[in-house]
Amino acid sequence: MKKKLGIAVAVIFLIAGIAGYSFYSRIYKPNVTESVSILIPTGTDFEGLIKIIEPYVDNINSFIWVAEKKNYPNKIRAGKFRIDQGMNNDSLVNHLRGGKQETVTLTFNNQDSFEKLAGRVAAQIEADSIALLTSFYDKDFMAKNGFDEKTAIAMYIPNSYDFYWNTNAEQFRDKMLLEYKRFWNESRVSKAKQQNLNPIQVATLASIVQKETAVTQERKTVAGLYLNRLHDFWPLQADPTIIFALKQKYGQDKEYKRVLNKDLNIDSPYNTYLNFGLPPGPIGMPDISSIEAVLNPEQHQYYYMCASVEKIGYHKFAKTLSQHNINAAAYQKWVSQQGINR
């Protein structure tokens, strides 16, 4: 009897040991097979979560068991999460349920329109382009914050920003407003006032500077030229505003490499040949270098500019109309030689 009793006790301990090891292994045995960042979309259910996790774990059933014990199926969070090779199910579930999300560095440059901005942003966070466009054109939001449809693009300053991947459209827009207010600090507002401009007017002029030259080193010179014209009550006569007006009338997909004399008569508030002062709003999204150029312009006596034929991409500047006409004639001759008619 003692021998049988001893065997029975041993069997019980063996079974208990096996059960205990199995229980321990489910929870604490390394299960994540590689280090990777995963994306969990908003509204993901547990079945969808399993499909996301399964390629990166050795034993999906043990993960499911631990997740259910910890009530994770009812606490799934959307976002971008970094999981590391060797993680056990306990740490994995804890991380997904309450750990820190990864951020994404969202970057956009000077986009021509809200449609292009929405597409650029939607490629980097969860919000889709339609929802983004809806939030951009929200009239109540614009009116509340001092913008309208012509000026609202000034609020979105090209740069790199950190966001959670599952940021929605309104959250993106609201953060851009905070970044706009942070950018327009007391120093920049003061510099704008020295030019008799407000932040939106600075962005409007900066958008013209941006379109006028791709050479960053030239932008302060170009900004100074337009400010000379603006302060002396000359029309800006900026060709990029004519192109903007043409695209508004004939479609954004048309390309204009050359502004013709007939184009200068287009009926548009953006026609800076016919209208004095700044146009109603930015003709694009100026980057920070163009904004800073307007705030810190080069001091000079230039009133005229023309594309250079000797140094492609750069401009020739002139103080007098006679000198400008010489530069312009050389440019027109060169353009015709290149066969550029439009």
Summary of the structure (lengths in Angstrom):
residues: 342
radius of gyration: 30.8
end to end distance: 107.0
largest distance: 122.5
contacts: 979
relative contact order: 0.09
helix: 54%
strand: 10%
